[in-house]
Amino acid sequence: MSRMLAEPIQHVAKNMRVDLRLISEMVQPGARLLDIGCGDGLLIDHLFRTKSCDARGIEINMAEVTRAIAHGLPVMHGDADDDLQHYPDAAFDYVVLSRTLQAVERPREVLRQMLRIGTRAIVSFPNFGHWRLRWQLLSRGRMPMTESWDRPWHETPNIHPCTIQDFFDLCAAEGYEVENWLATDDTGGRGPWRRFPQLANLFGEQALFLLRRATRK
């Protein structure tokens, strides 16, 4: 694998968005990876430089695609809802969907496609079950806003908000094995919730899941 890079994107790992940094820790060196909704390609650039991954991305925002290509990154214009079907089975070791699940039109189908074209899927999303969001709905009677949910209801791209418990239920219904999961606050701090999904659902601001299809017995 080789590709010519222009000047690196001006970010370093410590300044990466929390979920991207945690995702990078889950990826094995040298892996083939597709990042869906990759933005300017920060994650794939980081994985190429630090882990020699064959990482590439698709992004719906053409301005971000142009920026990524200008930095020599293999990013294509594409839509998670429509374009994953064109990839062959088992083309990647990991397929990543970071903070995008709640914004796609058919999240269930997107997950199915991810685990068709990839051995594993890594999914991150803001947890709509966090206690602050619950309290804002209860006390104000209005759609909540936090650092993760930072746009008013009429401007947000989020059309399918979910909670950590919702996602566990979906994985069980679809037959996906949760290899690893964690819940953090918006700074990346991890609470003592590893064995307590209900507490994570209440106190975790962000969730991160590493999935694979369940092994048939």
C-alpha positions as CSV (number, residue, x, y, z in Angstrom):
1,M,0.0,0.0,0.0
2,S,1.3,3.4,-0.9
3,R,-0.1,6.8,-1.6
4,M,1.3,10.3,-1.9
5,L,0.2,12.7,0.8
6,A,0.3,16.5,0.6
7,E,1.0,18.4,3.8
8,P,-0.6,16.6,6.8
9,I,-3.9,17.9,8.1
10,Q,-3.1,20.2,11.0
11,H,-4.3,18.1,13.9
12,V,-2.6,15.9,16.4
13,A,-4.1,12.9,18.2
14,K,-4.6,14.7,21.5
15,N,-6.7,17.3,19.7
16,M,-8.8,14.8,17.9
17,R,-12.5,14.5,18.7
18,V,-13.0,12.2,21.6
19,D,-14.8,9.4,19.7
20,L,-12.2,9.5,16.8
21,R,-9.4,9.0,19.3
22,L,-11.1,6.1,20.9
23,I,-11.9,4.6,17.6
24,S,-8.3,4.8,16.5
25,E,-7.3,2.8,19.6
26,M,-9.6,0.0,18.6
27,V,-8.2,-0.5,15.1
28,Q,-5.4,-3.0,14.5
29,P,-2.2,-1.9,12.6
30,G,-2.3,-2.5,8.9
31,A,-6.1,-3.0,8.8
32,R,-8.3,-2.2,5.8
33,L,-10.8,0.4,6.9
34,L,-13.6,2.5,5.4
35,D,-14.7,5.6,7.3
36,I,-18.3,6.6,6.5
37,G,-19.0,10.3,6.9
38,C,-15.2,10.9,7.3
39,G,-15.4,14.7,7.0
40,D,-12.0,16.1,6.1
41,G,-10.3,12.7,6.5
42,L,-8.7,13.3,9.9
43,L,-9.2,9.8,11.2
44,I,-8.0,8.0,8.0
45,D,-5.0,10.3,7.9
46,H,-4.2,9.5,11.5
47,L,-4.5,5.8,11.0
48,F,-2.4,5.8,7.9
49,R,0.4,7.7,9.6
50,T,0.3,5.9,13.0
51,K,-0.8,2.4,12.1
52,S,-0.1,2.0,8.4
53,C,-3.7,1.3,7.7
54,D,-5.2,1.1,4.2
55,A,-7.8,3.6,5.3
56,R,-10.2,5.4,3.0
57,G,-13.5,7.3,3.3
58,I,-16.8,8.5,1.9
59,E,-18.3,11.8,2.7
60,I,-21.6,13.5,1.7
61,N,-20.3,17.0,2.1
62,M,-18.5,17.9,-1.1
63,A,-16.5,20.7,0.5
64,E,-15.1,18.2,3.0
65,V,-14.3,15.8,0.2
66,T,-12.5,18.5,-1.7
67,R,-10.5,19.4,1.4
68,A,-9.5,15.7,2.0
69,I,-8.5,15.2,-1.6
70,A,-6.4,18.3,-1.5
71,H,-4.4,16.7,1.3
72,G,-3.9,13.5,-0.8
73,L,-6.5,11.4,1.1
74,P,-8.5,8.7,-0.6
75,V,-12.0,10.1,0.0
76,M,-15.0,9.8,-2.3
77,H,-18.2,11.7,-2.4
78,G,-21.0,9.3,-1.2
79,D,-24.0,8.8,0.9
80,A,-24.2,6.0,3.6
81,D,-27.9,5.4,2.8
82,D,-27.3,4.7,-0.9
83,D,-23.7,3.9,-1.7
84,L,-22.6,1.1,0.6
85,Q,-24.5,-1.5,-1.5
86,H,-21.9,-1.0,-4.2
87,Y,-19.0,-2.3,-2.1
88,P,-18.2,-6.1,-2.3
89,D,-18.6,-8.4,0.7
90,A,-15.8,-8.5,3.2
91,A,-13.9,-5.7,1.5
92,F,-12.7,-4.2,4.8
93,D,-11.5,-5.3,8.3
94,Y,-13.3,-2.3,9.9
95,V,-16.1,0.0,8.7
96,V,-16.5,3.1,10.9
97,L,-19.5,5.3,11.4
98,S,-18.8,8.1,13.8
99,R,-21.5,10.3,15.2
100,T,-23.5,9.7,12.0
101,L,-25.9,6.8,12.8
102,Q,-28.5,9.2,14.2
103,A,-28.4,11.3,11.0
104,V,-28.9,8.6,8.3
105,E,-32.3,7.8,7.0
106,R,-32.1,4.0,7.4
107,P,-29.8,3.2,10.4
108,R,-30.8,-0.4,10.5
109,E,-29.9,-1.0,6.8
110,V,-26.7,1.0,7.1
111,L,-25.6,-1.3,10.0
112,R,-26.4,-4.3,7.9
113,Q,-24.4,-3.0,5.0
114,M,-21.5,-2.2,7.3
115,L,-21.3,-5.7,8.6
116,R,-21.6,-7.1,5.1
117,I,-18.7,-5.2,3.6
118,G,-16.6,-5.3,6.8
119,T,-15.6,-7.9,9.3
120,R,-16.2,-5.5,12.1
121,A,-18.1,-2.2,12.5
122,I,-17.2,0.6,14.9
123,V,-20.1,2.9,15.7
124,S,-20.1,6.0,17.9
125,F,-23.1,8.2,18.7
126,P,-24.3,10.7,21.3
127,N,-26.4,9.1,23.9
128,F,-29.9,10.6,24.0
129,G,-30.6,8.8,27.2
130,H,-28.1,10.9,29.2
131,W,-29.7,12.4,32.4
132,R,-29.1,16.0,31.3
133,L,-31.2,15.5,28.2
134,R,-33.9,13.7,30.2
135,W,-34.0,16.6,32.7
136,Q,-34.2,19.3,30.0
137,L,-37.1,17.5,28.4
138,L,-38.8,17.1,31.8
139,S,-38.1,20.5,33.3
140,R,-38.4,22.7,30.2
141,G,-40.6,20.7,27.9
142,R,-38.3,21.5,25.0
143,M,-35.9,19.6,22.8
144,P,-32.6,19.5,24.8
145,M,-29.3,21.0,23.7
146,T,-25.8,20.0,25.0
147,E,-22.3,20.0,23.7
148,S,-23.1,16.9,21.7
149,W,-26.6,18.0,20.7
150,D,-25.7,21.5,19.9
151,R,-28.3,22.6,17.3
152,P,-31.9,23.7,17.7
153,W,-34.5,21.1,16.7
154,H,-35.2,22.8,13.4
155,E,-31.5,22.8,12.3
156,T,-30.3,19.5,13.6
157,P,-29.4,16.7,11.1
158,N,-30.3,14.1,13.8
159,I,-33.4,12.3,12.6
160,H,-33.0,9.0,14.6
161,P,-31.7,9.9,18.0
162,C,-31.1,6.8,20.2
163,T,-29.9,5.7,23.6
164,I,-27.3,3.2,24.6
165,Q,-30.0,0.8,25.6
166,D,-31.8,1.3,22.3
167,F,-28.5,0.3,20.5
168,F,-28.0,-2.8,22.6
169,D,-31.6,-3.8,21.8
170,L,-31.0,-3.3,18.1
171,C,-27.8,-5.4,18.2
172,A,-29.6,-8.2,19.9
173,A,-32.5,-8.1,17.4
174,E,-30.1,-8.1,14.4
175,G,-27.8,-10.8,15.7
176,Y,-24.7,-8.6,16.1
177,E,-22.1,-9.5,18.7
178,V,-20.9,-6.6,20.8
179,E,-17.1,-7.3,21.1
180,N,-16.5,-4.1,23.0
181,W,-18.3,-1.0,24.1
182,L,-17.8,2.0,26.3
183,A,-19.5,5.2,27.4
184,T,-17.7,8.4,28.1
185,D,-18.4,12.0,28.9
186,D,-17.7,14.7,26.2
187,T,-14.0,15.0,27.3
188,G,-13.4,11.3,27.0
189,G,-13.6,10.5,30.7
190,R,-14.8,6.9,31.2
191,G,-17.1,6.1,34.1
192,P,-17.3,2.8,36.0
193,W,-20.1,1.4,33.8
194,R,-18.4,-1.4,31.9
195,R,-20.7,-4.0,33.3
196,F,-23.7,-1.8,33.9
197,P,-25.4,-0.7,30.6
198,Q,-28.3,0.9,32.5
199,L,-25.9,3.3,34.4
200,A,-24.1,4.0,31.2
201,N,-27.4,4.8,29.5
202,L,-28.0,7.4,32.2
203,F,-24.6,8.9,32.7
204,G,-22.7,8.4,29.4
205,E,-22.7,11.3,27.1
206,Q,-21.2,9.4,24.2
207,A,-21.2,5.7,23.3
208,L,-18.8,3.6,21.2
209,F,-19.5,0.1,20.0
210,L,-17.3,-2.5,18.2
211,L,-19.5,-5.0,16.5
212,R,-19.3,-8.2,14.4
213,R,-21.8,-10.7,13.2
214,A,-22.5,-13.3,15.8
215,T,-20.8,-16.6,15.1
216,R,-23.3,-19.3,14.1
217,K,-23.3,-22.3,16.4
